[in-house]
Amino acid sequence: MAAGNSSRCGFDKLLTQLNQITVLEKTLSTFQNCEAIDEIWVIGKDTEILGKIKGSITGGHSRFESVKNGISHCQAFYDQEIRIIVHNAANPFLLPADLNNGLKQAKDKENLIFGFFTPNAIKSVNKEGIVNNIIDREQIFETQTPQISTLSNFSQALEVFRVRTLNSNITSEFELKNQEPKDEAELLFLLEQAIHVFECSPTNTKITYATDFSLNQTDHNFRLGMGEDSHKFADKFEADKPFRLGGVDVSAGRLSSDGNSDGDLILHALCNALLSAVGDKTFDPIAAPICKAGETKSTAYLAATLKYLKTNGHSLNIQQVLISLEGLQPRIAPQHDAIVQNLATLLAINSSQIGLTYTTGEGLNDCGKGLGMNAKVIVTVIK
């Protein structure tokens, strides 16, 4: 949705530079890089057909009219059951991890809107400017975009609104505009269906005023974490403990770790990197009770680490995971894509956010001689 005139900003905010690209380009890049997105249409701005962008749609005199134009366009080209994701072009701070997680949640929730619960005290004020009620802030959800439903639901809701407007005897243009739904959630509410919410990072806010450009919220609480781990190989292969990397069996039926777990040094180093990003200790105290219970899969250690972080108030949006492996064996290249994709699934991020490199070690140390392997992991996160 890019059809606004930026009147409150005083200049075209969508074409304004933000970290060396325009606001519109930054917003679009998040959707361009999301594997779950098939096609993008831009309403209100002529846009180059590039990647998933299929073209532009004429905007309306209001947000609601622009939505109608977009839905009408889709009705002519697509099946009624496709999913429509409406997003403000002026919301460039949507985190890729939030988009991925929200879309996963939307798979079994037909109507889903993004936003966050307000941290502020909320009051109801009458027309005279006097507080007349105290509102429980735990029930106040600040709605942002994306807002998601099916083409069928959007079409039905527009028809319900059209019929209600015809039967209301409203004739003035001002009254008609005042009755328009302010966003897609208000429109979908006419269907009396459940509208679910996805709590995203509060960085996902709309640029409205010129001063909003000085609040580059994606830089707030930016953290860097680093972790390292090494494992030597066992003398004999243990079928119930194959050597794994990133949760993927890379043992080729002959490699096991000489330790209590499957020796997944990527996941072990990743756990330490995440903990170091928030200034916490090594993950050994988290892993010890799991190991003592007989669990050998390191995916359980990662799940416990993520739970520990969340329980202790560290809500992290992972931006990048950079991995460097050293060892003569096993060969990583044939398993590269499987490792990256499995890590992306475990962390609920895009595979494009993961970098994996490897070297043999040239026989210079035990890893380079094929006796074991070393992993270094760097993570960038927003806390």
N, C-alpha and C positions, 0 to 999 in steps of 0.2 A: 504494500500500500504506500504509494509515493505521490499522491495527488494533492497534498496540502500546499498551501501558499506560504508557509513559514511566517505568517503575519506577526506572531508573538516573538519570533526570533529577530526579525528585522532584516534578514537576508536569507538566501536559499541555503538552509542548513544541510540539505542532502548532498549538495555539491561542494560543501566546505571540507577542507582538508582535516583529517584526523589521523595522526601518526602516518603521514605521507600518502594516504589514500583518502578518497572522499568517504563521507558517512555512508552513502548509498553502496559504494563498493565494499566497505567493511561489512555492512549488514548482509549483502548478497554472498560474500565469501563464506560465511558460516554455513549457509544453505548449500552453496556449491560443493563444499567439502564434506557434506553429510551424506553417507552412503544410502540412507533411507529415503532421500528426496529424489524423485524422478524428474519432475519438470518444474520450472519457475516461470511465472508470468508477472511482469511489473505493471502495476496500475498507476497511470498518471505521468510517467516519465518515459520518453523514448530511450530505449536501452539496446545496446549492441547484443545481437544474438550470439551468445558465447557460452560454451559448456551446457549447463542445464537450463539456461535462459532461452525460452522459446519465442519471446516477443513481448510487445507492450499492449496494454488495454487502456482505452480512454477513461479518464477519471470523471467523477461527478462533482456537483457543487458542494457535496458534503461527504464525510466518510461513509455514511450509510449508502448514498447513491453510488459511490465507487465500489462498495461491496456488491451492490445489485448488478453493476456492470460486469464485475468479475464473475459472479455466479451465472449470469446470462451467457457469458462467453463459454463457460465450462459446460453449461447445459447443451450447447450446440456441438461440442466436440467430444464429450466424455460420458462414460457410463455413470448412472446415478449413484453407484455405490463407491466411487473413488473417494479417497480422503482429501479434504481441502484444509490446508494450513494457511491461515491469514496472519500476516506479521507486519508490524509497522516498520517501514524503511528507516524511521527515526529511532529505532531501538537497536543500535549497533553493538551493544555490550552483552548480547545473549551469548552465554558460554557454550562452546561446542558440546561439552559433557552434559549440560542441562538439556540441550536440544536432543541429544541421543537418548538420555534417560527418560525424558518426557514422551518421546515417540514410542519407546518401548512400553511405557505405561498406557499409552493411548491404544495399543493393540486390542485390549479388552475393555476399553472405556470409550464409547462412541463419541461423547462430547467431553472435551478436555481443554481447560484454559490454564495458562501459565500466570504466575504471580507470586506474591509472598505475603505473609502475615505481618501487619504493621507493628513496628516496635514502639510506636508513639501512643500517648494517651489521647483518646478520641472523645470529643464532646459534640453534642447536637446543639445547634444555635438557631434561634428563631429569626424572623425578618427584622426584628429590632436590634439584633446583635447581642442578644442575651442568651447565655447557656440555659437550655431547658431540659437537658438529659445527659447522663453519663453513659457512654457506650462501652461495652466490654471489648477491648482491643483484640482479644483472642478470637473474636468472631469477625474481625475486619480483615478481609483479604484484598490487598491492593492488586487489581487486575492489570496484567500486562499482556503482551503477545509473545509467542504464538497462541492462537485460539483455533481449535481443531474440531471438525465434525465431518460428516459425509455430505456429498453434494446433494443427496436426497433430503437430508435434514435441513440444510440451508435453503433449498428450494421450497420445501413445505413451510418453513418459518416465514419466508418472504411472502408467500401466498396468504398465510394467516394474518400477517400485518396488513397486507393490501385490503383484505376483506374487512378487518376491524376498522381501518381508516375510512373506508367507504361508508360503513354503518355508523360512524361517529358524528357525521354532519359537520366535520371540521372543513373549513373552506379557505381560510387565510394561509398564505405561504408561511408566515411566522409560526402559526400554530402547528402546521404540518411538520415543519422542521423540528419544532420543540418536542413532538411526539416520536421522532425517529429514535430507534435504539442507538445508544452511544457506542456499543461495541457488539461483537458477535455473540457474546454470552447473553446479553439482553435480548437479542434477536432469537436465539435458540431457546430462551426461557419461555417463549410463547408456545412451544411444543409440549410443555409440562413434562419434559424428560429430565433425568438426572444429568447435571452438569458437574463433572469432577474437576478438581483443581490439582495442579502440579506445582509444588513449592520450589521455585527456582532461586538462584542467587539474587540478592537485592541489587547486584550490579546491572541487572537487566531492566533498566529504566529508559524512559523516552527523553530524547533531547527536545526541549520545548523552548527554552530561552537561551540567549547568547552566553549567559554565565555558565550554562551546563557544559560548555566545551572545556572549561577549566577544571571540571570534575571528572577527569578520566578515571572512572571508578575501577577499571580493570587493572590499574596499577596498585590499588590499595591491597595490602596484605599479600603481596606477591612474595612467594617463598621459593628457595632452592634447597634441594636435599640431595645427599650423596650416600651411597651404600656400597659395600664391597663384600665379596664372599669367595672362598676357595674350598674345593673338595677334591680329595684324592680318590681314585677308583679302587674298588675292592679287588682282591686277588681272584675271586671267583664270582661269576654272575649269579644273582639271586632273582629268580623269576617273579617273586612277589614284591621286589623292590627295584624295578628298572630305572635307570638313570633318566631323569626328566629335565627339560629346560622350558620355562614358561608354561609348565603344565603339560607339555607334549613329550611323549615317550621317544627318546632319541637313542635308546640303548642298542638298537639293532640286534637285540637278543644276546648281547655279550658284555654290556657295561652296567655295573651297579656302583653306587657310592659307598665308600668305606665310612659309614656313619649310621645313625639311627633313622634317618629319613631317606627319601628318594634322591637327596642331594641336589635339589633344584636350586642351584645357586643364583639363577636370575630372580626367582621369587624371594629368596632369602635376602639378597642384596636390595631388592625393591622394598621389602619391609623396612629394612634399616634406613633406606633413603627417605621413605615417607615419614618415619619417626624423626629423623634428623631435621626434616623440613619444619617441624613444629618445636624443635629443641628438646625432644624427648630422648630417652635412653635406648639402647639396643633392644632388639626384639626377643632376645633370649628368654627373659621372664615370661613373655607371652607364649613362646614356643614350648618351653619346658614341660608344662602340665599336659599339653597336647601330645607331645612325644612320649611322656610317661604313660599316657593312656593307650599307647600302641599305634597311634595314627602316624603313617609314614608319608602321606601325600602332603606336599608343601602348599597346595592350594588351600588346605585347612588353616595353615599358618597365616597365609595372606588374608583369608576371610576374618580370622581372629584379630589381626592387626588393624584392618579397616574398621571392625566393630569397636576395638579399643579406642581408636582415634575419635570416632563419632561419640562414643560414650563419655569421653573426656573433653568434649566440647570443641574438637578439632574437625570441623566440617570442611573437607578439602575438595576443590574442583581441580582435577589433574589436567594440566595443559600439555605436558610433554613427558615422555619417558625415553631416556637415551641409554642404550645398553652397549657395552663393549666386552666381548668375550676373548679369552686367550687360552689356547690349548691345541695340541696336535690332533686330538680326537675328542668327540666324534666330528664328522663333517657337518657343518651347520647349513651350508647353502641349500641342500635338498629340503631341509625342514624350515627354512627361513620364513616363508609365508604362513605356514601352520603355526609357528611359534608366535609371530606377530599378531595373527588373527585371534589366537586363543587368549593372549594377553589383553587384547582390546576387549574381548568378551568379558574376561574376569574383572576388568577395571571399568567397564561400561563407557569406553571412549572409542574414537575412530582409530582404525589401524594407521591412518596417516599421522597420528600423533605419537607414533612409536618409531624410534630409530634403533636398528639392530646392526652392529658391525662385529667383525670377528677376525682374529689373526691366529696363525699357528704357533707363534712364539719362537719359531726358528731354532728350536732345541736349546735355547739359552737357559732355561730353568726346568723344573719338574713338569710344569704345564706344557712347556714347549717340547718336552721329551715324551709326552703322552701319558704321564702318570696321574694327571688330574686336570682340573680346569679352574680358571679364575674369572670372575665377573665383576665389573664395575657398573653401577647404575646411577644416573643423575635424573632427578625429577624436578619439574617446575610446576608449582601449584598456586592456586589462589585460595587463601584461608578465609 
